[in-house]
Amino acid sequence: MSEQIKTLEKVINERKHRVTNVHSQIQLVMKRNEQDTLAFLEPILEILKDMQKRLEVLEKSSKM
């Protein structure tokens, strides 16, 4: 897997498991925005990982 995809996966996992205490309305909005961002990025990451696997298969088959 490419380094960029690994980095994106690491960032998503860190943000997903981050515990954020909400003490104000601003922090609540920030937490919701981060959840929305994760909900947006996770499917993209899965698509990129799938594409990477398919490319690896194609590269292996073209070498034969």
PyMOL Python script that loads the backbone (N, CA, C, O; Angstrom):
from pymol import cmd

cmd.read_pdbstr("""\
ATOM      1  N   MET A   1       0.857  -1.180   0.000  1.00  0.00           N
ATOM      2  CA  MET A   1       0.000   0.000   0.000  1.00  0.00           C
ATOM      3  C   MET A   1       0.895   1.231   0.000  1.00  0.00           C
ATOM      4  O   MET A   1       1.949   1.253   0.635  1.00  0.00           O
ATOM      5  N   SER A   2       0.464   2.234  -0.709  1.00  0.00           N
ATOM      6  CA  SER A   2       1.301   3.424  -0.800  1.00  0.00           C
ATOM      7  C   SER A   2       1.361   4.154   0.545  1.00  0.00           C
ATOM      8  O   SER A   2       0.480   4.018   1.394  1.00  0.00           O
ATOM      9  N   GLU A   3       2.399   4.907   0.697  1.00  0.00           N
ATOM     10  CA  GLU A   3       2.617   5.638   1.951  1.00  0.00           C
ATOM     11  C   GLU A   3       1.506   6.652   2.225  1.00  0.00           C
ATOM     12  O   GLU A   3       1.112   6.848   3.374  1.00  0.00           O
ATOM     13  N   GLN A   4       1.006   7.290   1.176  1.00  0.00           N
ATOM     14  CA  GLN A   4      -0.055   8.278   1.359  1.00  0.00           C
ATOM     15  C   GLN A   4      -1.324   7.631   1.901  1.00  0.00           C
ATOM     16  O   GLN A   4      -1.986   8.193   2.773  1.00  0.00           O
ATOM     17  N   ILE A   5      -1.662   6.459   1.391  1.00  0.00           N
ATOM     18  CA  ILE A   5      -2.853   5.759   1.863  1.00  0.00           C
ATOM     19  C   ILE A   5      -2.655   5.311   3.304  1.00  0.00           C
ATOM     20  O   ILE A   5      -3.576   5.400   4.116  1.00  0.00           O
ATOM     21  N   LYS A   6      -1.460   4.830   3.625  1.00  0.00           N
ATOM     22  CA  LYS A   6      -1.174   4.430   5.004  1.00  0.00           C
ATOM     23  C   LYS A   6      -1.273   5.615   5.956  1.00  0.00           C
ATOM     24  O   LYS A   6      -1.805   5.490   7.059  1.00  0.00           O
ATOM     25  N   THR A   7      -0.764   6.754   5.529  1.00  0.00           N
ATOM     26  CA  THR A   7      -0.828   7.956   6.355  1.00  0.00           C
ATOM     27  C   THR A   7      -2.276   8.392   6.573  1.00  0.00           C
ATOM     28  O   THR A   7      -2.666   8.735   7.689  1.00  0.00           O
ATOM     29  N   LEU A   8      -3.064   8.377   5.508  1.00  0.00           N
ATOM     30  CA  LEU A   8      -4.473   8.739   5.631  1.00  0.00           C
ATOM     31  C   LEU A   8      -5.195   7.787   6.580  1.00  0.00           C
ATOM     32  O   LEU A   8      -5.994   8.220   7.410  1.00  0.00           O
ATOM     33  N   GLU A   9      -4.917   6.508   6.459  1.00  0.00           N
ATOM     34  CA  GLU A   9      -5.541   5.521   7.337  1.00  0.00           C
ATOM     35  C   GLU A   9      -5.146   5.765   8.798  1.00  0.00           C
ATOM     36  O   GLU A   9      -5.978   5.658   9.698  1.00  0.00           O
ATOM     37  N   LYS A  10      -3.880   6.092   9.022  1.00  0.00           N
ATOM     38  CA  LYS A  10      -3.403   6.363  10.382  1.00  0.00           C
ATOM     39  C   LYS A  10      -4.108   7.586  10.973  1.00  0.00           C
ATOM     40  O   LYS A  10      -4.528   7.561  12.130  1.00  0.00           O
ATOM     41  N   VAL A  11      -4.237   8.649  10.185  1.00  0.00           N
ATOM     42  CA  VAL A  11      -4.896   9.876  10.658  1.00  0.00           C
ATOM     43  C   VAL A  11      -6.359   9.599  10.979  1.00  0.00           C
ATOM     44  O   VAL A  11      -6.868  10.040  12.009  1.00  0.00           O
ATOM     45  N   ILE A  12      -7.028   8.874  10.103  1.00  0.00           N
ATOM     46  CA  ILE A  12      -8.438   8.553  10.339  1.00  0.00           C
ATOM     47  C   ILE A  12      -8.597   7.725  11.610  1.00  0.00           C
ATOM     48  O   ILE A  12      -9.481   8.001  12.420  1.00  0.00           O
ATOM     49  N   ASN A  13      -7.759   6.725  11.790  1.00  0.00           N
ATOM     50  CA  ASN A  13      -7.851   5.889  12.988  1.00  0.00           C
ATOM     51  C   ASN A  13      -7.571   6.686  14.257  1.00  0.00           C
ATOM     52  O   ASN A  13      -8.252   6.502  15.266  1.00  0.00           O
ATOM     53  N   GLU A  14      -6.583   7.561  14.217  1.00  0.00           N
ATOM     54  CA  GLU A  14      -6.283   8.392  15.386  1.00  0.00           C
ATOM     55  C   GLU A  14      -7.462   9.295  15.729  1.00  0.00           C
ATOM     56  O   GLU A  14      -7.837   9.426  16.894  1.00  0.00           O
ATOM     57  N   ARG A  15      -8.036   9.910  14.714  1.00  0.00           N
ATOM     58  CA  ARG A  15      -9.165  10.812  14.959  1.00  0.00           C
ATOM     59  C   ARG A  15     -10.405  10.054  15.413  1.00  0.00           C
ATOM     60  O   ARG A  15     -11.182  10.551  16.228  1.00  0.00           O
ATOM     61  N   LYS A  16     -10.586   8.857  14.885  1.00  0.00           N
ATOM     62  CA  LYS A  16     -11.753   8.065  15.242  1.00  0.00           C
ATOM     63  C   LYS A  16     -11.706   7.646  16.715  1.00  0.00           C
ATOM     64  O   LYS A  16     -12.745   7.575  17.372  1.00  0.00           O
ATOM     65  N   HIS A  17     -10.511   7.371  17.233  1.00  0.00           N
ATOM     66  CA  HIS A  17     -10.370   6.871  18.594  1.00  0.00           C
ATOM     67  C   HIS A  17     -10.033   7.967  19.596  1.00  0.00           C
ATOM     68  O   HIS A  17      -9.831   7.689  20.778  1.00  0.00           O
ATOM     69  N   ARG A  18      -9.972   9.197  19.134  1.00  0.00           N
ATOM     70  CA  ARG A  18      -9.671  10.320  20.010  1.00  0.00           C
ATOM     71  C   ARG A  18     -10.872  10.600  20.917  1.00  0.00           C
ATOM     72  O   ARG A  18     -12.016  10.641  20.466  1.00  0.00           O
ATOM     73  N   VAL A  19     -10.583  10.788  22.189  1.00  0.00           N
ATOM     74  CA  VAL A  19     -11.635  11.131  23.146  1.00  0.00           C
ATOM     75  C   VAL A  19     -11.622  12.641  23.322  1.00  0.00           C
ATOM     76  O   VAL A  19     -10.609  13.229  23.703  1.00  0.00           O
ATOM     77  N   THR A  20     -12.761  13.259  23.038  1.00  0.00           N
ATOM     78  CA  THR A  20     -12.867  14.712  23.132  1.00  0.00           C
ATOM     79  C   THR A  20     -13.974  15.056  24.113  1.00  0.00           C
ATOM     80  O   THR A  20     -15.131  14.679  23.928  1.00  0.00           O
ATOM     81  N   ASN A  21     -13.606  15.764  25.136  1.00  0.00           N
ATOM     82  CA  ASN A  21     -14.601  16.240  26.085  1.00  0.00           C
ATOM     83  C   ASN A  21     -15.200  17.539  25.574  1.00  0.00           C
ATOM     84  O   ASN A  21     -14.483  18.431  25.120  1.00  0.00           O
ATOM     85  N   VAL A  22     -16.504  17.635  25.652  1.00  0.00           N
ATOM     86  CA  VAL A  22     -17.202  18.806  25.143  1.00  0.00           C
ATOM     87  C   VAL A  22     -17.680  19.637  26.330  1.00  0.00           C
ATOM     88  O   VAL A  22     -18.507  19.198  27.129  1.00  0.00           O
ATOM     89  N   HIS A  23     -17.134  20.857  26.423  1.00  0.00           N
ATOM     90  CA  HIS A  23     -17.489  21.751  27.525  1.00  0.00           C
ATOM     91  C   HIS A  23     -18.157  23.034  27.051  1.00  0.00           C
ATOM     92  O   HIS A  23     -18.616  23.841  27.860  1.00  0.00           O
ATOM     93  N   SER A  24     -18.207  23.215  25.741  1.00  0.00           N
ATOM     94  CA  SER A  24     -18.817  24.444  25.226  1.00  0.00           C
ATOM     95  C   SER A  24     -19.494  24.150  23.894  1.00  0.00           C
ATOM     96  O   SER A  24     -19.306  23.088  23.301  1.00  0.00           O
ATOM     97  N   GLN A  25     -20.262  25.088  23.454  1.00  0.00           N
ATOM     98  CA  GLN A  25     -20.969  24.950  22.180  1.00  0.00           C
ATOM     99  C   GLN A  25     -19.976  24.879  21.015  1.00  0.00           C
ATOM    100  O   GLN A  25     -20.194  24.141  20.055  1.00  0.00           O
ATOM    101  N   ILE A  26     -18.907  25.635  21.102  1.00  0.00           N
ATOM    102  CA  ILE A  26     -17.890  25.634  20.042  1.00  0.00           C
ATOM    103  C   ILE A  26     -17.237  24.264  19.944  1.00  0.00           C
ATOM    104  O   ILE A  26     -17.031  23.750  18.845  1.00  0.00           O
ATOM    105  N   GLN A  27     -16.912  23.675  21.081  1.00  0.00           N
ATOM    106  CA  GLN A  27     -16.308  22.345  21.073  1.00  0.00           C
ATOM    107  C   GLN A  27     -17.276  21.309  20.513  1.00  0.00           C
ATOM    108  O   GLN A  27     -16.858  20.372  19.832  1.00  0.00           O
ATOM    109  N   LEU A  28     -18.555  21.469  20.793  1.00  0.00           N
ATOM    110  CA  LEU A  28     -19.563  20.556  20.247  1.00  0.00           C
ATOM    111  C   LEU A  28     -19.612  20.648  18.729  1.00  0.00           C
ATOM    112  O   LEU A  28     -19.676  19.631  18.040  1.00  0.00           O
ATOM    113  N   VAL A  29     -19.583  21.863  18.217  1.00  0.00           N
ATOM    114  CA  VAL A  29     -19.583  22.063  16.767  1.00  0.00           C
ATOM    115  C   VAL A  29     -18.317  21.479  16.155  1.00  0.00           C
ATOM    116  O   VAL A  29     -18.377  20.842  15.104  1.00  0.00           O
ATOM    117  N   MET A  30     -17.184  21.686  16.792  1.00  0.00           N
ATOM    118  CA  MET A  30     -15.925  21.142  16.293  1.00  0.00           C
ATOM    119  C   MET A  30     -15.963  19.616  16.262  1.00  0.00           C
ATOM    120  O   MET A  30     -15.486  19.002  15.308  1.00  0.00           O
ATOM    121  N   LYS A  31     -16.529  19.006  17.298  1.00  0.00           N
ATOM    122  CA  LYS A  31     -16.616  17.544  17.352  1.00  0.00           C
ATOM    123  C   LYS A  31     -17.526  17.030  16.235  1.00  0.00           C
ATOM    124  O   LYS A  31     -17.209  16.038  15.578  1.00  0.00           O
ATOM    125  N   ARG A  32     -18.651  17.703  16.024  1.00  0.00           N
ATOM    126  CA  ARG A  32     -19.550  17.289  14.942  1.00  0.00           C
ATOM    127  C   ARG A  32     -18.881  17.429  13.578  1.00  0.00           C
ATOM    128  O   ARG A  32     -19.032  16.565  12.714  1.00  0.00           O
ATOM    129  N   ASN A  33     -18.144  18.517  13.388  1.00  0.00           N
ATOM    130  CA  ASN A  33     -17.424  18.703  12.121  1.00  0.00           C
ATOM    131  C   ASN A  33     -16.405  17.602  11.898  1.00  0.00           C
ATOM    132  O   ASN A  33     -16.247  17.111  10.781  1.00  0.00           O
ATOM    133  N   GLU A  34     -15.718  17.216  12.951  1.00  0.00           N
ATOM    134  CA  GLU A  34     -14.733  16.141  12.820  1.00  0.00           C
ATOM    135  C   GLU A  34     -15.424  14.820  12.497  1.00  0.00           C
ATOM    136  O   GLU A  34     -14.917  14.037  11.694  1.00  0.00           O
ATOM    137  N   GLN A  35     -16.568  14.568  13.108  1.00  0.00           N
ATOM    138  CA  GLN A  35     -17.315  13.345  12.802  1.00  0.00           C
ATOM    139  C   GLN A  35     -17.786  13.349  11.353  1.00  0.00           C
ATOM    140  O   GLN A  35     -17.746  12.317  10.684  1.00  0.00           O
ATOM    141  N   ASP A  36     -18.227  14.491  10.872  1.00  0.00           N
ATOM    142  CA  ASP A  36     -18.647  14.607   9.472  1.00  0.00           C
ATOM    143  C   ASP A  36     -17.463  14.381   8.535  1.00  0.00           C
ATOM    144  O   ASP A  36     -17.593  13.726   7.500  1.00  0.00           O
ATOM    145  N   THR A  37     -16.319  14.925   8.907  1.00  0.00           N
ATOM    146  CA  THR A  37     -15.112  14.748   8.090  1.00  0.00           C
ATOM    147  C   THR A  37     -14.730  13.275   8.023  1.00  0.00           C
ATOM    148  O   THR A  37     -14.403  12.760   6.954  1.00  0.00           O
ATOM    149  N   LEU A  38     -14.773  12.602   9.165  1.00  0.00           N
ATOM    150  CA  LEU A  38     -14.462  11.171   9.187  1.00  0.00           C
ATOM    151  C   LEU A  38     -15.461  10.371   8.358  1.00  0.00           C
ATOM    152  O   LEU A  38     -15.074   9.457   7.629  1.00  0.00           O
ATOM    153  N   ALA A  39     -16.727  10.706   8.464  1.00  0.00           N
ATOM    154  CA  ALA A  39     -17.753  10.015   7.688  1.00  0.00           C
ATOM    155  C   ALA A  39     -17.523  10.217   6.186  1.00  0.00           C
ATOM    156  O   ALA A  39     -17.874   9.353   5.382  1.00  0.00           O
ATOM    157  N   PHE A  40     -16.944  11.339   5.817  1.00  0.00           N
ATOM    158  CA  PHE A  40     -16.624  11.624   4.424  1.00  0.00           C
ATOM    159  C   PHE A  40     -15.363  10.880   3.977  1.00  0.00           C
ATOM    160  O   PHE A  40     -15.314  10.334   2.875  1.00  0.00           O
ATOM    161  N   LEU A  41     -14.344  10.864   4.844  1.00  0.00           N
ATOM    162  CA  LEU A  41     -13.051  10.302   4.463  1.00  0.00           C
ATOM    163  C   LEU A  41     -12.994   8.776   4.495  1.00  0.00           C
ATOM    164  O   LEU A  41     -12.278   8.174   3.695  1.00  0.00           O
ATOM    165  N   GLU A  42     -13.724   8.152   5.389  1.00  0.00           N
ATOM    166  CA  GLU A  42     -13.630   6.697   5.522  1.00  0.00           C
ATOM    167  C   GLU A  42     -14.001   5.951   4.234  1.00  0.00           C
ATOM    168  O   GLU A  42     -13.266   5.044   3.844  1.00  0.00           O
ATOM    169  N   PRO A  43     -15.100   6.287   3.557  1.00  0.00           N
ATOM    170  CA  PRO A  43     -15.391   5.589   2.297  1.00  0.00           C
ATOM    171  C   PRO A  43     -14.338   5.853   1.220  1.00  0.00           C
ATOM    172  O   PRO A  43     -14.023   4.971   0.422  1.00  0.00           O
ATOM    173  N   ILE A  44     -13.806   7.056   1.206  1.00  0.00           N
ATOM    174  CA  ILE A  44     -12.757   7.377   0.239  1.00  0.00           C
ATOM    175  C   ILE A  44     -11.529   6.511   0.495  1.00  0.00           C
ATOM    176  O   ILE A  44     -10.920   5.996  -0.443  1.00  0.00           O
ATOM    177  N   LEU A  45     -11.171   6.353   1.759  1.00  0.00           N
ATOM    178  CA  LEU A  45     -10.035   5.504   2.106  1.00  0.00           C
ATOM    179  C   LEU A  45     -10.269   4.076   1.637  1.00  0.00           C
ATOM    180  O   LEU A  45      -9.364   3.454   1.080  1.00  0.00           O
ATOM    181  N   GLU A  46     -11.459   3.555   1.852  1.00  0.00           N
ATOM    182  CA  GLU A  46     -11.764   2.185   1.427  1.00  0.00           C
ATOM    183  C   GLU A  46     -11.676   2.043  -0.089  1.00  0.00           C
ATOM    184  O   GLU A  46     -11.192   1.028  -0.590  1.00  0.00           O
ATOM    185  N   ILE A  47     -12.137   3.049  -0.818  1.00  0.00           N
ATOM    186  CA  ILE A  47     -12.038   3.027  -2.281  1.00  0.00           C
ATOM    187  C   ILE A  47     -10.575   3.038  -2.714  1.00  0.00           C
ATOM    188  O   ILE A  47     -10.185   2.286  -3.608  1.00  0.00           O
ATOM    189  N   LEU A  48      -9.769   3.883  -2.086  1.00  0.00           N
ATOM    190  CA  LEU A  48      -8.346   3.957  -2.428  1.00  0.00           C
ATOM    191  C   LEU A  48      -7.632   2.641  -2.142  1.00  0.00           C
ATOM    192  O   LEU A  48      -6.807   2.191  -2.937  1.00  0.00           O
ATOM    193  N   LYS A  49      -7.950   2.026  -1.008  1.00  0.00           N
ATOM    194  CA  LYS A  49      -7.329   0.738  -0.670  1.00  0.00           C
ATOM    195  C   LYS A  49      -7.732  -0.335  -1.676  1.00  0.00           C
ATOM    196  O   LYS A  49      -6.906  -1.151  -2.085  1.00  0.00           O
ATOM    197  N   ASP A  50      -9.001  -0.330  -2.071  1.00  0.00           N
ATOM    198  CA  ASP A  50      -9.474  -1.293  -3.058  1.00  0.00           C
ATOM    199  C   ASP A  50      -8.774  -1.082  -4.399  1.00  0.00           C
ATOM    200  O   ASP A  50      -8.359  -2.043  -5.047  1.00  0.00           O
ATOM    201  N   MET A  51      -8.646   0.166  -4.807  1.00  0.00           N
ATOM    202  CA  MET A  51      -7.959   0.469  -6.068  1.00  0.00           C
ATOM    203  C   MET A  51      -6.499   0.029  -6.019  1.00  0.00           C
ATOM    204  O   MET A  51      -5.971  -0.507  -6.993  1.00  0.00           O
ATOM    205  N   GLN A  52      -5.851   0.259  -4.876  1.00  0.00           N
ATOM    206  CA  GLN A  52      -4.461  -0.139  -4.715  1.00  0.00           C
ATOM    207  C   GLN A  52      -4.312  -1.653  -4.851  1.00  0.00           C
ATOM    208  O   GLN A  52      -3.384  -2.126  -5.507  1.00  0.00           O
ATOM    209  N   LYS A  53      -5.211  -2.412  -4.241  1.00  0.00           N
ATOM    210  CA  LYS A  53      -5.172  -3.877  -4.345  1.00  0.00           C
ATOM    211  C   LYS A  53      -5.382  -4.326  -5.780  1.00  0.00           C
ATOM    212  O   LYS A  53      -4.702  -5.235  -6.256  1.00  0.00           O
ATOM    213  N   ARG A  54      -6.320  -3.693  -6.469  1.00  0.00           N
ATOM    214  CA  ARG A  54      -6.572  -4.052  -7.860  1.00  0.00           C
ATOM    215  C   ARG A  54      -5.366  -3.755  -8.745  1.00  0.00           C
ATOM    216  O   ARG A  54      -5.039  -4.527  -9.646  1.00  0.00           O
ATOM    217  N   LEU A  55      -4.712  -2.630  -8.477  1.00  0.00           N
ATOM    218  CA  LEU A  55      -3.505  -2.300  -9.246  1.00  0.00           C
ATOM    219  C   LEU A  55      -2.400  -3.310  -9.002  1.00  0.00           C
ATOM    220  O   LEU A  55      -1.684  -3.687  -9.929  1.00  0.00           O
ATOM    221  N   GLU A  56      -2.258  -3.748  -7.764  1.00  0.00           N
ATOM    222  CA  GLU A  56      -1.245  -4.757  -7.450  1.00  0.00           C
ATOM    223  C   GLU A  56      -1.525  -6.062  -8.193  1.00  0.00           C
ATOM    224  O   GLU A  56      -0.601  -6.701  -8.696  1.00  0.00           O
ATOM    225  N   VAL A  57      -2.787  -6.457  -8.263  1.00  0.00           N
ATOM    226  CA  VAL A  57      -3.158  -7.665  -8.993  1.00  0.00           C
ATOM    227  C   VAL A  57      -2.847  -7.508 -10.481  1.00  0.00           C
ATOM    228  O   VAL A  57      -2.306  -8.417 -11.110  1.00  0.00           O
ATOM    229  N   LEU A  58      -3.191  -6.353 -11.031  1.00  0.00           N
ATOM    230  CA  LEU A  58      -2.894  -6.102 -12.446  1.00  0.00           C
ATOM    231  C   LEU A  58      -1.399  -6.122 -12.720  1.00  0.00           C
ATOM    232  O   LEU A  58      -0.961  -6.670 -13.731  1.00  0.00           O
ATOM    233  N   GLU A  59      -0.615  -5.531 -11.830  1.00  0.00           N
ATOM    234  CA  GLU A  59       0.829  -5.526 -12.015  1.00  0.00           C
ATOM    235  C   GLU A  59       1.390  -6.944 -11.973  1.00  0.00           C
ATOM    236  O   GLU A  59       2.271  -7.292 -12.759  1.00  0.00           O
ATOM    237  N   LYS A  60       0.882  -7.751 -11.063  1.00  0.00           N
ATOM    238  CA  LYS A  60       1.355  -9.150 -10.965  1.00  0.00           C
ATOM    239  C   LYS A  60       0.975  -9.936 -12.208  1.00  0.00           C
ATOM    240  O   LYS A  60       1.773 -10.725 -12.713  1.00  0.00           O
ATOM    241  N   SER A  61      -0.232  -9.729 -12.702  1.00  0.00           N
ATOM    242  CA  SER A  61      -0.679 -10.481 -13.880  1.00  0.00           C
ATOM    243  C   SER A  61       0.049 -10.024 -15.147  1.00  0.00           C
ATOM    244  O   SER A  61       0.253 -10.826 -16.059  1.00  0.00           O
ATOM    245  N   SER A  62       0.434  -8.773 -15.215  1.00  0.00           N
ATOM    246  CA  SER A  62       1.132  -8.290 -16.407  1.00  0.00           C
ATOM    247  C   SER A  62       2.585  -8.762 -16.438  1.00  0.00           C
ATOM    248  O   SER A  62       3.201  -8.774 -17.504  1.00  0.00           O
ATOM    249  N   LYS A  63       3.136  -9.146 -15.308  1.00  0.00           N
ATOM    250  CA  LYS A  63       4.514  -9.635 -15.245  1.00  0.00           C
ATOM    251  C   LYS A  63       4.618 -11.089 -15.690  1.00  0.00           C
ATOM    252  O   LYS A  63       5.707 -11.580 -15.986  1.00  0.00           O
ATOM    253  N   MET A  64       3.482 -11.769 -15.734  1.00  0.00           N
ATOM    254  CA  MET A  64       3.495 -13.196 -16.101  1.00  0.00           C
ATOM    255  C   MET A  64       3.568 -13.394 -17.573  1.00  0.00           C
ATOM    256  O   MET A  64       3.587 -14.532 -18.043  1.00  0.00           O
TER     257      MET A  64
END
""", "prot")
cmd.dss("prot")
cmd.show_as("cartoon", "prot")
cmd.util.cbc("prot")
cmd.orient("prot")
